[in-house]
């Protein structure tokens, strides 16, 4: 529960997470899927400069963030990397509004030099490949990866061969590939786009996994916080769409 403690200390340090935020000032605590970190932070910086509202962006695995919210983390907004964890929070009666905001694509990446000469999922079970990184079993990216590799009849063989290396979240999975600690990894296209140390060798078809949807959740605590409502509106605005699309996300809020 380190993330919970950090979030709590941040809110206490600011003095009040529930300020009205109708004028300049106020504060917002936003828990976001790790894959959205840079985009949300960019939006938050511009929003804070314009409004004087302080936005704390806490990124992590969506399953951990959802658990923290259910256990009482004083968050205002939650941006999940899948519908499952947004539904979990909503089913606990903690959400005021849920909006499908973003979409993404699942890809197979390798270190830039591609020493194992991997060109697609069919190569992962060959003798040349020793380690394949995927996010953990409760992490959205890991859930999608398991679905896709199962659909392509590769998961069971990789598991049986002991090649699977779980990452704490999708960014940890990316780091394993960047450092050459694994031969390949499964991440989002947006993560791969950020790094010049990896190469995308394969894009998983949408039919191989559940739709990748990032719901934006206005939590009940945030609904009472005028500053949080304003940031919620900014995140779903056309202006923010440009930032997310620049990072490679699909924009769903206007669909």
MOMO-V437570 format. One record per helix or strand of 3 or more residues. SS is the DSSP state (H for helix, E for strand). FROM is the first residue (numbers start at 0). TO is the last residue. If there is no record, write none. Layout:
SS&FROM&TO + SS&FROM&TO
//
This chain:
H&1&13 + E&26&32 + H&33&50 + E&53&59 + H&61&69 + E&76&78 + H&82&90 + E&94&102 + E&105&110 + H&120&122 + E&131&134 + H&139&150 + H&154&159 + E&163&166 + H&169&177 + E&183&187 + H&188&193 + E&197&202 + H&205&207 + E&212&218 + H&219&222 + H&225&234 + H&237&245
//
